[in-house]
Amino acid sequence: MDNFLAHILVVDDDDGIRSLVKKYLNENKYLITTADNAENAFEKIQLIKFDLIILDIMMPGKSGLDFIKENKGDFDTPIILLTARGQASERVKGLEIGADDYLPKPFEPKELLLRIKNILNKTKKNNLKRVIKFENIKIDLNKQIIFKNDSEFKINNTEKIILEKMINNPGKIFERMEIGKLIHLDKERSIDVIITRLRKKIELDPKNPKFLQTIRGAGYVLWIE
């Protein structure tokens, strides 16, 4: 990645578009990997952490929309859709299921470059808010890791969702029902188990929590100041 601004995956079955986009973005200091179908793209995202994906909707086999539906929950990489001009309904579907932007074909490379810069700038700002340090603890929501002293603890997607909401609302008391809605879970006992698991990763003394506290009769609160 030395000297490159970002690593982008370009997924399109059209050889000409892949070559054009790769050449133009290389000239603008972006590292480009290409894939000619959704299956090939899936293999590459298992091996490489991309900063952005440029994804065609209409491809042989699985469509770009299929790719998003099947994989968006497993990674948080922003996606720009490439669509034919008559695919307004498909563009809407793409945005609804997780795409970040779209660009109708044919497109000007300069416009694509502008959209890439806008999304990466937003991502960079969001990333800064997703790495939190307090006392001897660091929570990295992007990597889904909690660093405590010399130890590292992985957090799953459910724990990440809860922590992200609490970190963005420090000092706010979250009722169990509210947490349940966030993670689509309605069993209070199960929510308590998740919080207990999080405490073991965050607290020096989980039995006497300093940061992730229980407010009796109300719910849970995260104190990080």
FENWO-V562011 format. One record per helix or strand. SS is the DSSP state (hx for helix, st for strand). FROM is the first residue (numbers start at 0). TO is the last residue. If there is no record, write none. Layout:
[[SS FROM TO] [SS FROM TO]]
This chain:
[[st 6 10] [hx 14 26] [st 30 34] [hx 37 46] [st 51 55] [hx 63 73] [st 77 83] [hx 87 95] [st 100 104] [hx 108 128] [st 130 133] [st 136 139] [st 144 147] [st 150 153] [hx 156 166] [st 173 173] [hx 175 182] [hx 187 201] [hx 205 207] [st 211 214] [st 218 221]]
